Amino acid sequence: MSVLVLLRHGQSHWNLANRFTGWMDVDLTAKGEAEAKRAGELLAETKVEFDAAYTSMQTRAIRTLWLACTQMELCWLPVTKDYRLNERHYGDLTGRNKAETAEIHGKEQVQIWRRSYDIPPPEMSWDNPQNPCRDRRYAGVNRAELPSAESLKMTLQRVLPYYTDEIEPHLAAGKNLLISAHGNSLRSLIKHLFAVPDEKIVHVEIPTGNPLLIELDHQQKPISARYLDTDRANPLPDVP
């Protein structure tokens, strides 16, 4: 048996401002930092001995991991960063206020862009100076692999091969792993792990800064799953 913890980053400044964040590199608020520290305290209480951690290339997820590991006295833990764990790319909606966008395009259309499984928002052009994919942290990535807008389905198609190729083999070897990432990249993993149907994954919400501890069997299938902060625990899919 192995343990996998999925940790959504703490509240970011654009979470607070109700903006579409996606690949923009937005830092944590003071509340987000407190959530990350609390996550570390809760993880320390489990007594799980973690072997390695994974995170995205985005500051809010990286700092959440740092703060949690500091609370666990695990600053030495090996950490791998990869863009394939990044948040869903919100395309041309990036940076826009969600309420204002709804006033312009209509609540129904914005809800489709936000919550549908396979309909992406309008694309962001490569020559847009605000395009986060032009950041030099992605200079080593083939441009054809960098998104211009993503649905949750497209996010899953990016996240899942990385998980199965780079993370799952370590779980199969009995390692206990921690992934600090984002609402949609983690929802992609939840869809895979719990075999959540397309029409139901859109209703799965992951709270910020609340570790989801999943026990896996020898085939890397969930045996049990629980949020450690029970006061902020959202409903989970049934274990298959």
PyMOL commands that set and color helices and strands:
alter all, ss='L'
color gray80, all
select helices_A, chain A and resi 13-16+30-46+59-71+83-85+91-93+98-105+107-115+132-134+136-138+143-145+152-172+183-194+198-201+230-232
alter helices_A, ss='H'
color red, helices_A
select strands_A, chain A and resi 2-8+52-55+79-81+177-181+212-216+222-227
alter strands_A, ss='S'
color yellow, strands_A
deselect
rebuild
show_as cartoon
